Amino acid sequence: NRSSDLEISFLFSMLVMASHIVIADGKVEPDEYKFLGKFLHEHFGEEAEVEGMDVVKKLIAKHEELEQKKPMAFLQLIGDCGSQIAGSLSEDLRYQMLSMLAMIVKSDENVSNQEVETLKEVAMYIGMKATDVDALMDLDPAKAKDEWQWMKS
């Protein structure tokens, strides 16, 4: 059915972008990783959490492999995925995806400039603005969580 196809496509795209954000500062922070798993569980269910975290692990490994062979290849993948997202998801869904990615960045104690710059890069790829990232980084996490209630219905 169309809505579950959209949800799977949205979820996969989100996981690609989330893996990019998780490794933005050059290391996988346990808090960011845990936050992503918890987020997937809360909004998509246990199966999505297990499968999603497996996808993220594979993407992170793929990133390391590609960095050694072809340094810009992973970024190309992110760009291609972003173009697909921009062309297929509504602005609301893209904003919610960006909101979740901002929550990953803020889930650990140290928010690096590199992470914020990567988030702005992702925003551009998915057809949003860098100023959207600034607004999201200032947003109270509790308010951002309210925006995700639509996923539960």
C-alpha positions as CSV (number, residue, x, y, z in Angstrom):
1,N,0.0,0.0,0.0
2,R,1.1,3.5,-0.9
3,S,1.4,4.9,2.7
4,S,3.6,2.1,3.9
5,D,5.8,2.4,0.8
6,L,6.1,6.1,1.6
7,E,6.9,5.3,5.2
8,I,9.6,2.8,4.2
9,S,11.1,5.2,1.7
10,F,11.0,8.1,4.3
11,L,12.5,5.8,6.9
12,F,15.4,4.6,4.7
13,S,16.1,8.2,3.5
14,M,16.1,9.3,7.1
15,L,18.5,6.6,8.1
16,V,20.9,7.5,5.3
17,M,20.9,11.1,6.5
18,A,21.1,10.1,10.2
19,S,24.2,8.0,9.6
20,H,25.8,11.0,7.9
21,I,24.9,13.2,10.9
22,V,26.1,10.6,13.4
23,I,29.6,10.5,11.8
24,A,29.7,14.2,11.0
25,D,32.3,15.0,13.7
26,G,34.5,12.0,12.8
27,K,33.3,9.7,15.6
28,V,30.2,7.8,16.5
29,E,28.9,9.2,19.8
30,P,27.2,6.5,21.9
31,D,24.5,9.1,23.0
32,E,23.7,10.0,19.4
33,Y,23.5,6.3,18.4
34,K,21.3,5.4,21.4
35,F,19.0,8.4,20.7
36,L,18.5,7.2,17.1
37,G,17.6,3.7,18.3
38,K,15.2,5.0,20.9
39,F,13.7,7.4,18.3
40,L,13.1,4.6,15.8
41,H,11.5,2.4,18.5
42,E,9.2,5.2,19.7
43,H,8.0,6.3,16.2
44,F,8.3,3.2,14.0
45,G,8.3,0.2,16.4
46,E,10.7,-2.4,17.6
47,E,11.2,-4.1,14.2
48,A,12.1,-0.7,12.6
49,E,14.5,-0.1,15.4
50,V,16.4,-3.4,15.0
51,E,16.4,-3.2,11.2
52,G,17.1,0.6,11.1
53,M,20.1,0.4,13.5
54,D,21.5,-2.5,11.3
55,V,21.1,-0.2,8.2
56,V,22.9,2.6,10.1
57,K,25.8,0.3,11.1
58,K,26.2,-0.8,7.5
59,L,26.0,2.8,6.2
60,I,28.7,3.8,8.7
61,A,30.9,0.9,7.6
62,K,30.2,1.8,4.0
63,H,31.3,5.4,4.7
64,E,34.6,4.2,6.1
65,E,35.1,1.9,3.1
66,L,34.2,4.6,0.6
67,E,36.4,7.2,2.3
68,Q,39.4,5.0,1.8
69,K,38.6,4.2,-1.9
70,K,36.9,7.3,-3.2
71,P,36.7,10.1,-0.6
72,M,33.8,12.0,-2.1
73,A,31.7,8.9,-2.9
74,F,29.7,8.9,0.4
75,L,28.9,12.6,0.0
76,Q,27.7,11.8,-3.5
77,L,25.4,9.2,-2.0
78,I,24.1,11.8,0.5
79,G,23.6,14.3,-2.3
80,D,21.7,11.8,-4.4
81,C,19.5,10.7,-1.5
82,G,18.8,14.4,-0.7
83,S,17.7,15.1,-4.3
84,Q,15.3,12.1,-4.1
85,I,14.0,13.4,-0.7
86,A,13.5,16.9,-2.1
87,G,11.6,15.5,-5.1
88,S,9.4,13.1,-3.3
89,L,8.6,14.3,0.2
90,S,6.4,17.3,1.1
91,E,8.0,20.3,2.8
92,D,6.4,19.2,6.1
93,L,8.0,15.7,6.0
94,R,11.4,17.2,5.0
95,Y,11.2,19.7,7.9
96,Q,10.3,16.8,10.3
97,M,13.3,14.8,9.0
98,L,15.5,17.8,9.5
99,S,14.1,18.2,13.0
100,M,14.9,14.6,13.9
101,L,18.5,15.1,12.6
102,A,18.8,18.2,14.7
103,M,17.7,16.2,17.7
104,I,20.5,13.6,17.0
105,V,23.0,16.4,17.0
106,K,21.7,17.8,20.3
107,S,21.4,14.3,21.9
108,D,24.9,14.4,23.3
109,E,26.6,17.1,25.3
110,N,28.9,18.4,22.7
111,V,27.5,20.0,19.6
112,S,30.3,20.7,17.2
113,N,30.4,23.3,14.4
114,Q,31.1,20.4,12.1
115,E,27.8,18.7,13.0
116,V,25.9,21.9,12.5
117,E,27.6,22.5,9.2
118,T,26.8,19.0,8.1
119,L,23.2,19.5,9.2
120,K,23.0,22.7,7.0
121,E,24.5,20.7,4.1
122,V,21.8,18.1,4.5
123,A,19.1,20.8,4.7
124,M,20.3,22.2,1.3
125,Y,20.4,18.7,-0.2
126,I,16.7,18.1,0.8
127,G,15.5,21.4,-0.4
128,M,15.4,23.3,2.9
129,K,17.3,26.3,4.1
130,A,20.3,26.7,6.4
131,T,18.2,29.1,8.5
132,D,15.8,26.1,9.2
133,V,18.7,24.4,10.9
134,D,19.4,27.5,13.0
135,A,15.8,27.6,14.1
136,L,15.8,23.8,14.9
137,M,19.0,24.1,16.9
138,D,17.3,26.7,19.1
139,L,14.1,24.7,19.4
140,D,13.3,23.1,22.7
141,P,13.5,19.2,22.3
142,A,10.1,18.8,23.9
143,K,8.4,20.9,21.2
144,A,10.3,19.0,18.5
145,K,8.9,15.8,20.0
146,D,5.4,17.1,19.7
147,E,5.8,17.5,15.9
148,W,6.4,13.8,15.6
149,Q,3.1,12.8,17.0
150,W,1.7,12.3,13.5
151,M,3.8,9.2,13.1
152,K,1.9,7.4,15.8
153,S,-1.5,7.8,14.2
